[in-house]
Amino acid sequence: MKQPGNSWISGLRALSKQPKLARDKANTLLLLLAGLLVLLPHSSALPWWSTAACLILMGWRAMLTVSGRRLPSLWILTPICLLLMTAVYLSYHTLFGREAGVCMLAILLTCKLLEMHAKRDIFIVIFLSFFLLLTSFFDSQSIASAAWATLATLALLTALLSFQYTGLMPSLWQRIKLAMRILGMALPLTVIAFFLFPRIQGPLWGLPGDANTGRSGLSNSMTPGNISKLVQSEEIAFRVKFSGALPRKSDLYWRGIVLNSFDGRSWTHAEQPSSHRPSLARPQHQLQPESEDAQARPQPEEASLAGEAVVQDIILEASGQPWLFALDIPAAAPQISEMQVRLNRQRELNTASEINTRLRYSVVSHPSYRLQAQLSAADLQSSLTLPPNYNPKTRNYAATLRQSASSPQQAVVTVLNLFRNENFSYTLEPPLLGVNSVDDFLFGSRAGFCEHYSSAFVVLMRAMGIPARVVTGYQGGSLNQVDSQLEVRQSDAHAWAEVWLSGRGWLRVDPTAAVAPERIQKNLGATQPARGLAGFIQLSMNQNSWLASSWNAVRMRWNAANNSWNLWVLNYDQGKQFNLIRALGLEGYDWTQLSLFAFLLIGLAMAAMALPFMLNRPQVKPLDRLYLNLCQKMANQGYPKLAHEAPQTYADRLQAQRPDSAAIAAFILAYSTAKYAKNGATDSLLLKQLKALLAQCR
């Protein structure tokens, strides 16, 4: 009886004896691999169905290639393409724009792979792949994205070279090395164009109308669960470089948005009414001196700043929001070229438009301050308002606390002790809350994140007649030991409260510190360890201190490299180009002259690259050059020399085809005699004779 395993063994042996794939199949599979490298960066931005459809179509093409079956007909491909185009329209409600256009390009690329019947179709696929690879920078411009794009470009060039060979084809490694040489030759031209090609104002990847879609970050509203979802992201919100010593971890409150309006569930931003003139930092080229009347008009003291000033150089990532962040509290609005930054009464920094590019600014803050110590009842009314018919249990409890508290300060301490001593827990996954969200949290679940505690605290304060509001921003950050910059991530997003006390103004109160002080002293990971694979990796590192320290060192160096990439590559804008032009002494020239200068440098670079090839060109002897001239002249007259023909064989064929071939026969006889003579020497008299015979070959 045949053993079950024998069939598998025999199958493997038969498979091992199969001949290698034919050249066209191997080249097609290489092209499919290059296309897959192009499509993978788009998988996170495209709808899941489009990614699945592209993978299925590419897998179908690979199966047809390996099996040698015919490609599907247009009667099959056309309905598939129309169905996918309809799905694009249903997903984006348009066929135009950046996102819908990229999705259509990805689908058209994979459909074209199933419709390659000629060499022209192969070139269309490769050039379409190059264009689709360029669009991947819409979503990410990091070092990893650039490295992946370089790898995909190398694969596409290798595939393009593979389809060019008609005779003996070099090995795959030799083709890859040739593609690497082509990329290396393009590198000097790329560097010159990067530094000297005229820069437009604004980001290169932000030209389409929908290129600046909103990114992750804090918004102008807060609903229980918003921040807890945001903090699961490890994306960097901004980086900070301090001029002096790093402040204490507990002092790193990065003020962002003041939320003063509550509808029973959500907190929203509402501009505090004021007749006072706000602080406004205009672009440097628009600064104008104030009028004498404005300077003489007395201004009420909005903020009394004390203690040592903290100077911060901040690099803010694009957020799609108008908010800037600074250490609590900023003294004045930062000066940013070509942008107006406003510092309002609530000590918020904001711009007139969304921040869709990386932004760098310097700001001065004073951790010790007294903010709006003298406010009228009308100014405080918005910080006392609560929606009617919401959270009745909380209102009743606040009435009880108000009777027992001897002062507003005592009421604040009482509520903080409630969070500290009762059975409250700090978690990223709190249970869902009902219509009366604060009631459900205080007297039901007692489990929540920072937004739950700050919201409940402010509602209790307002119910006791104490003005209070919610502030959202970031707390903490991790210091990168490589470049000495503090990295503040989305996982550091935080919400706290402010209460107003007569004579003291607005005071920061963080209810989260009463429940989970380690969150303020350390970071989120101290209270919420990672789960799943991340948790397993974290546990393994905790058990191996050397592995943990090595990983942290690698992570810091990678973050520092990304920061340098952002500063010197992605942030190379028109201003930096002007500085470079000024340093080169070309400040007085216009863009036309600078463009000519750039093209001149590119030409010199191309000449420098071509020079080694010209110097290494094989030298042709004068005797052979005359024979090649004859062959070229005959080819122009319709009698080309065949690749396998020797000189005498060529002469015999020409003598049979041309009646005036005597001069040709004499030329080739003299050439063969001199070429294959024993001494191999050629004198000038023979060369003159050959030139004369060549002239007779009309």
Buried (B, 14 or more C-beta within 10 A) or exposed (E): EEEEEEEEEEEEEEEEEEEEBEEEBBBBBBBBBBBBBBBBBBBEBBBEEBBEBBBEBBEBBBEBBEEEEEBBEEEEBEEBBEEBBEBBEEBBEEEEBBBBBBBBBBBBBBBBBBBBEEEEEBEBBBEBBBEBBEBBBBBBBBBEBBEBBEEBBBBBBBBBBBBEEEEEBEEEEEBBEEBEEBEEEEEBBEEBBEBBBEBEEBBEBBEEEBBBEEBBBBBBBBBBBBBBEBBEBEEBBBBBBBEEEBBEBEBBBBBBBBBBBBEBBBBBBBBBEBEEEBBEBBEEEEEEEEEEEEEEEEEEEBBEBEEEEBEBBBBBBBBBBBBBBBBBBBBBBBBBEEBBBBBBBBBBBBBEEBBBBBBBBBBBBBBEBBBBBEBEEEBBEBBBEBEEEBBEBBBEBBEEBBEEBEEBBEBBBBBBEBBBEEEBEBBBEBEEBEEBBBBBBBEBBBBBBBBBBBBBBBBBBBBBEBBBBBBBBBBBBBBBEBBEBBBBBBBBBBBBBBBBBEEBBBBBBBBBBBBBBEBBEBBBEEBBEEEEEEEEEBEEBEEEEEEBEEBBEEBBBBBBBBBEBBBEEBBBBEEBBEEEBEEEEEEEBEEEEBBEBBBEBBEEBEEEBEEEEEEEEEEEEEBEEBBEBBBEBBEEEEBEBEEEBEBEEBBBBBBEEBEEBEBBBBBBBBBBEBBEEEEEEBEEEBBEBBEEBBEEBE
